[in-house]
Amino acid sequence: MILSDAPAERAVLAAICRYGSEAYHDVADIIDEKSFTIDSNSMIYACLKHVMEKSDTTTIDLPTILSGAKEIGLQDLVSDKHEIQHLSAIMKFPVVLGNARQFAAKIR
């Protein structure tokens, strides 16, 4: 049985979107795409990872994530209206930077 913690997954992604490389480097050593039980979240993390490792940027916006998705072949994320709405909701999800690693440990 696979355990799922959707709020923790969302919090990790939201922290990376909000705090950029600081949050990414705080969690990248303990999670990867396979840590996420929700397919959409796994795809979003793959895009964030690609963007962070490519440029180590401190700010993330929707176009940056969607562009990263195209670069790594995740067309579903770019072309599906529901996926874009899900991503937009994650980007608005309130999270404190200091909690990102704890949430990452939960989904690991």
ABEGO torsion letter per residue (X at the ends): XBBBBAAAAAAAAAAAAAAEAAAAAAAAAABBAAABABAAAAAAAAAAAAAAAAAGBABBBAAAAAAAAAAAGBAAAAABAAAAAAAAAAAABBBBAAAAAAAAAAAX
